[in-house]
């Protein structure tokens, strides 16, 4: 596949209510729960982009910036931000909202890499075309993040 598609084609939005079982003794959401949500929306976003199954290759970065409390709503938005031959980088932004006060805050930002697979083999994916200014920033900074990922992996080998 050598075609390209707009970044907006992969955009995915999910909402989750923070319930008591999702939280620690401070009544704030467990980081692991947020990671699970991020991995799920990331995979859905990547599959929407390439129209085939994907596997998580790496969670490249996760920045927990603030916490969400019991009763808050998590609003997650994800988009394919950069592509390789068979891989897709997905950007995930998580905001929390207090439904009583309407206060929203950025809680988490993350980049993940997924690989398209068919019968266990990596498959080519379409490229992307950014449309908005924010998409252009994500897209143009993609090669630097990709190089950082490669260097991080090389250091481990």
PEZITA-V769538 format. One record per backbone hydrogen bond with DSSP energy under -0.5 kcal/mol. NH is the residue of the N-H (numbers start at 1). CO is the residue of the C=O. E is the energy in kcal/mol with one decimal. If there is no record, write none. Layout:
# PEZITA-V769538
NH_CO_E, NH_CO_E
This chain:
# PEZITA-V769538
5_127_-1.9, 7_129_-2.1, 9_6_-1.6, 10_7_-1.7, 11_7_-0.5, 11_8_-0.7, 12_78_-2.3, 14_76_-2.1, 16_74_-2.3, 18_72_-3.0, 19_17_-0.7, 22_19_-1.9, 23_20_-1.8, 24_28_-2.4, 27_24_-2.0, 29_68_-2.5, 30_22_-2.6, 34_30_-1.6, 35_31_-2.5, 36_32_-2.0, 37_33_-2.2, 38_34_-2.6, 39_35_-2.7, 40_36_-2.2, 41_37_-2.7, 42_38_-2.3, 43_39_-2.3, 44_40_-2.3, 45_41_-2.4, 46_42_-2.4, 47_43_-2.6, 48_44_-2.3, 49_45_-1.6, 50_46_-2.2, 51_47_-2.4, 55_115_-2.0, 57_55_-0.6, 57_113_-2.9, 58_113_-1.8, 60_58_-0.8, 60_111_-1.3, 61_111_-1.8, 63_109_-2.9, 64_62_-0.6, 65_63_-0.8, 65_107_-3.4, 66_107_-1.3, 70_27_-1.6, 71_18_-2.9, 72_69_-2.5, 73_97_-2.4, 74_16_-3.6, 75_73_-0.6, 75_95_-3.1, 76_14_-3.1, 76_74_-0.6, 77_93_-2.4, 78_12_-2.4, 79_91_-1.8, 81_89_-2.5, 82_89_-1.3, 84_87_-2.8, 88_114_-2.8, 89_82_-3.2, 90_112_-3.0, 91_79_-2.6, 92_110_-2.9, 93_77_-2.8, 94_108_-3.1, 95_75_-2.6, 96_105_-2.8, 97_73_-2.2, 98_103_-2.6, 99_97_-0.7, 102_98_-2.4, 105_96_-2.1, 107_94_-2.7, 108_94_-1.8, 109_63_-1.6, 110_92_-2.3, 111_61_-1.8, 112_90_-2.2, 113_58_-3.0, 114_88_-2.7, 115_55_-2.3, 116_86_-2.2, 117_53_-2.5, 118_121_-2.2, 121_118_-1.8, 123_116_-2.1, 125_85_-2.4, 127_3_-2.7, 129_5_-1.9, 136_132_-2.3, 137_133_-2.1, 138_134_-2.3, 139_135_-2.8, 140_136_-3.0, 141_137_-1.6, 142_139_-1.2, 145_141_-1.6, 146_142_-2.6, 147_143_-2.4, 148_144_-2.1, 149_145_-2.3, 150_146_-2.4, 151_147_-2.5, 152_148_-2.4, 153_149_-2.3, 154_150_-2.6, 155_151_-2.0, 156_152_-0.7, 156_153_-0.9, 157_153_-0.9, 157_154_-0.7
